[in-house]
């Protein structure tokens, strides 16, 4: 049957390693891609496109953090700082050197990867909570450096205004044009991450997460792969920062504070640690949560409170719900939204049988 693996004959190693061995899975992914690139941007207005753009940018950052924390087991609280490194690198290259976006985008990721390797270098000796504190220190050091070194930040409020990107002479200005640009980068990031864990490096990351001593015994170079995980994760973070910079038209350190790092950590916890699909679920969920919550609170709170009180209520309820969701998924479903999706798939995979 097209939705089950039984009866799907594999005659080669490549077929056995395929991302989507079941025909229905391939058709579903193709349909989602067609809807995302062909139908949605043509039918959606600027408001929906702006939400989709923010969600797609968050997906790239969440995947990067999940590679480090979910797949390699290295806790990081400095993801926002790595994003700021990519953002300011691209802003400096775009404004002072006049380089195009196709140069600034990988350059921002590469600089963030370099900084990430430096911050992650203590990971050979420390892990767990101690590594989290080390990356937190990196967050504050990078924030201070950007804010106080005039050559980097430009001086006034540590802000650098960036012109709209251009590709092949086409200036990317509208929400729809930004949508195609951001979604293309996000799709490449998703495909690259999915294929990463079919390689030797990806399997080494998982082995280090499960038991680093056993991984070292079987010949995995622990320090090399930990640094590689920091580099790849920081590269994704840097690309995320570049996308934010081009989308918002400005690079500012206040966009990448410790709160941003915690937000992305919450995304992968709620979505599911050690899962690319969970990263997507978590990023989309937490991007939509404040928007949905605002409409709900405005609709209900407007009946009992004044407008200023409603605005304060939105902020407070959002923080309470944000923390409650993290605790809920940690206690009730540690594997996050991705596990719920797997349960649904497993149900239809064995239906109409009960096992």
Secondary structure, 3 states (H helix, E strand, C coil): CCCCCCCCCCCCHHHHCCCCCCHHHHHHHHHHHHHHHHHHHHHCCHHHHHHHHHHHHHHHHHHHHHHHHHHCCCCCCCHHHHHHHHHHHHHHHHHHCCCCHHHHHHHHHHHHHHHHHHHHHHHHCCCCHHHHHHHHHHHHHHHHHHHHCHHHHCCHHHEEECCCCEECCEECCCHHHHHHHHHHHHHHHHHHHHHHCCCHHHHHHHHHHHCHHHHHHCCCCHHHHHHHHHHHHHHHHHHHHHHHHHHHCEEEHHHHCHHHHHHHHHHHHHHCCCCHHHHHHHHHHHHHHHHHHHHHHHHHHCCCCCHHHHHHHHHHHHHHHHHHHHHHHHHCCCCHHHHHHHHHHHHHHHCCCCC
